[in-house]
Amino acid sequence: MASAMPLEAMLDRAEALCARRGAQLTELRRQVLRLVLETEQPVGAYALLDRLRALRAGAAPPTVYRALDFLREQGLIHKVERLNAYVGCIEAAQHPADCDCGAEHDHPHQFLICRRCGATAEISDPAVAAALGAAAARAGFSLDRATVEAEGLCARCGVAG
């Protein structure tokens, strides 16, 4: 996840955000969040497990999945369904440290996925969410939330191709 904020500061901010919400960013959850944030591309649960085992020999799949579920509930990461992988949330990194919005904080997010190299960029465009909501309403559907995943070529692959 690209961010100007240093990794430790992002982790500290995540911990403070969880604490204000009455949740605890345990050492294990912090380690999993660190592993997700350190990864330039979306990362799968089993790749995270392999990396986590270097830090915790007894780590097992449920360990990682529980941590990922917690991090998603807290809005610190997103799951890119098409890739079955996880990315750090750009909004969480920029979220005000003193926000008291609670665990339900969510924002519209869309993913741009390069079909050649797999690079994934998160964007947060409220206009896309509004258009989708309006289209759903015209179809008689009440939309709670949506994640848009669009596939194409990133700038690097588009120039190289």
N, C-alpha and C positions, 0 to 999 in steps of 0.2 A: 504494500500500500504506500503510495507516494504521499509524503507529508513533510512540511518544513519543520515540524515539531520533532525534537529528539525522541527516540524510542522510550527511554526511561520516563520522560515527562508525559508521554502518552499513556504509559502504564500507570503512573501515579495519578493522572487525571481519571483514568478508568476506575481505579480503586476508590478514589474520592467520590465519584459519581455513584458507584455501587453502594458505598457507605451511606450516602444521603438518601438512597432509596431503601435502606434497611436490608441490603444484600451484602454478601461478603465475597470479595475477590480473593479467594484463598490462594496460597502459593501455587497449587496445581493449576488453577484457573488462570492465574497470571502467567505461568509458564506456557500454557496452551495459547493464550492471547499473544504472548511474545512471539511464539513460533509462527502464528498466522501473520502478524504484522511484519515479521522479518522476511517473509516470502514475497517476492515480486509478483508471482503469478498466483491465481487461486490454487489452494492446496487441499487435497483430499484428506479424509479422516485417517486413512491408513498410512499415508505419508507423514502426517502429524504424529501418529503413534510411533512410527519408526524413529523419528527425531526425538520424541519424548522419552523413548526408552534409553537414549544416551544420557538422559538426566535422571530418569527413574526406571531402574531395571525392571520393576514389577508392573509397569504400566500395561493395561489391557484395553481392548476396544471399548468396553463400557466406561472406562475412565475418561477416554477422550470424548466419547459421545455425550456424556453427562456435562463435561466442561463446555463443549460446543453448544449444547442446548442452553446452558446458563448464559453464555456470552451472547447468543442470539436474542434471548429474552431481555437482556439488558441493552440491546441495540448496539453492541460493540463490534459485532461482525454480521455479515450477511452470508447466506448460502446461494451460490450460483447453481441453480437447479440443473441447467443444461450440462454443466461440467461435474455435478455432484461434488462441489468443492467450496471452500470458504475463503472469504476476503475480509480484511478489516474495513470498517465503515468510515468513509471520509467525513461524514457529519459528526461522528463520535469524537474524532480527533480534533475537530474544530468547535465542538460543543462548549458553551460557556461553563467554566468550572463551578460557578455558583448557581447553575440552573436547578430548579426544584420541580421539574416537569414530571417526575415519577417514572416508573419502569415502562409505562406505556409510550414513552417518547418514540415516535417513528417519523419517518420522512419519506417522501416519494423518492424512489431510487430506480435507476435503470442501469443496465450493464451493456457495454459495447464489447463484444468478444471477437477477437481476430481469429478467423478460421484457419489461418496459416500458422501463426506462432503461438496462439493461445493467450496472448496478452489480453487482459481484461481491465477496462476502465469503468469505474462507477461514476455516473452523473446523477445529479438530483435536480430534475427539471419539473417544477410544479405544473407547467403548461402541458407536459406529456401526461401527467397524472390527471389533470383536469379534463383533457380530451378523452382519455380512457373512461373516466367517470361519467362524462356526458354521453358517450356512446353506450355505456352500460345502462344508463338511465333510459335512453331511448329504446333499448331492448327490454325494458321492464325489470332490470336487474339492479339490485342494491349492492354496490361494490364496497367491501370492507377494506381491502388492501390489494395491491397488485405489484408484482415485480416484472419489469419488462427486460427481456434479454434479447438483444439484437446482434446479429452476426454479420461480419464483413471483414474488411482489411484495415489494420491499423496504419498509421502514417508511414511507419518504417517498412512494412511489407508491401504497402501500396506503391511506394517509390521503387522498391526492389523488384516488383513484379512486372 
